[in-house]
Structures are given as structure tokens and as C-alpha cells.
Amino acid sequence: MKKRFINILLLIMIITILSGCGGAEQTSDKEPEIPKTNQNDIELSIPPVLQNSEGEVLEGDEKALKALKKFINETDTTKQGEVGLSVVDFIEIAGDAPTKYAFMAALVNRSDQEGSDIEMKFTITNKATKVKIYDGDTITLPEEQFGFLKPNHAIPFKITIPDTENITSKMTVQDYDFKWEITNSKMKE
């Protein structure tokens, strides 16, 4: 009986060792899963044209840029592998600008490519009046002023609004229809 008990005990130990029930000593061929937080977050690259000589964001643009970054990371619908456009708000233009308002927008890059000297064609229509405030007009973001559009980054820029548009406090960017396309750029992988 003693011999049978020892054999059963040895058999249990061998099975335990072979089955890997060694507690903390278990290993797996799988890589440990590292939680991916904010993998879709887009970094907002502030271009030189929106900075002062000390590299700080121009006065009056900081609030709009924070709202733009939040909008991009929470609401933007640009798909992975694409470059998209986000238009978040009206901003007031200070100084001697020929117009008082602009749309604060950003090109959002969810592709693996980076680019510069991006040229876009815009048609922007007021939904209520059906007036096209831009009708196939070209907007260019030159590298010297806007830098490179890197993967998982967005470059903010302003689209001026003609004074004839008579912007009121009740109006939002949702009152406009934006059609656009990139017509030329220096994209590289």
C-alpha cells in the first residue's frame, strides 16, 4: 500500500509539472499585452505662421487651438490611412486684417506618409443663403510657414471669411458646407 501511495504521489507530481500548473512560473508563447492608450490621439503641430518670434502661440489663437485639438481627438472622422479636414470654429482676427473672421481648421494626417507644400481646392457654401464664399479657390500651406504634416499629426490653419458674410454670434461652422480636395503636395513615405 505504501508503494502504491508513493507511485500515485509521483504520478501526480509528474502530471503537475508537465501540465504547467507551477503557479507564477507559468510561461506563455504570447507576448504580454500592453494596453494601448490614446493610440488614435493626434498631435497638433503648431506651424511657424501661428507663432510669435519666441515660438509661442499667437495671442487670441490659444483657445481656438485647444478646442481644435479636443475636437480632432474626440470628434474627427478621418479614417486610418487618410488625410482629412476638421473645421472647428470661427475665430476673430485681430489687427489690420482685411476681414474680421476666419474658420479655424486643421489637416489631420492618419496616414503613414508625411507631406509639405500642400495645395487644396475649397468650395465653402453658406447652407442658409446658398452663397458660395469660396468656389473652387486654392489654399496652399507652404512648408516655410506650415512645416511638414507628419503621420498622426494635424496642422492648424485659418480660412478667412469675407466680410460680406456678416458673421453673427448665432452662427456656427455647421451653417456651412465644406467641399475640399488636395490638388498638389510633396508627400513621402
C-alpha positions, 0 to 999 in steps of 0.5 A, a space after each residue: 500500500 505504501 508503494 502504491 501511495 508513493 507511485 500515485 504521489 509521483 504520478 501526480 507530481 509528474 502530471 503537475 509539472 508537465 501540465 504547467 500548473 507551477 503557479 507564477 512560473 507559468 510561461 506563455 508563447 504570447 507576448 504580454 499585452 500592453 494596453 494601448 492608450 490614446 493610440 488614435 490621439 493626434 498631435 497638433 503641430 503648431 506651424 511657424 505662421 501661428 507663432 510669435 518670434 519666441 515660438 509661442 502661440 499667437 495671442 487670441 489663437 490659444 483657445 481656438 487651438 485647444 478646442 481644435 485639438 479636443 475636437 480632432 481627438 474626440 470628434 474627427 472622422 478621418 479614417 486610418 490611412 487618410 488625410 482629412 479636414 476638421 473645421 472647428 470654429 470661427 475665430 476673430 482676427 485681430 489687427 489690420 486684417 482685411 476681414 474680421 473672421 476666419 474658420 479655424 481648421 486643421 489637416 489631420 494626417 492618419 496616414 503613414 506618409 508625411 507631406 509639405 507644400 500642400 495645395 487644396 481646392 475649397 468650395 465653402 457654401 453658406 447652407 442658409 443663403 446658398 452663397 458660395 464664399 469660396 468656389 473652387 479657390 486654392 489654399 496652399 500651406 507652404 512648408 516655410 510657414 506650415 512645416 511638414 504634416 507628419 503621420 498622426 499629426 494635424 496642422 492648424 490653419 485659418 480660412 478667412 471669411 469675407 466680410 460680406 458674410 456678416 458673421 453673427 454670434 448665432 452662427 456656427 461652422 455647421 451653417 456651412 458646407 465644406 467641399 475640399 480636395 488636395 490638388 498638389 503636395 510633396 508627400 513621402 513615405 
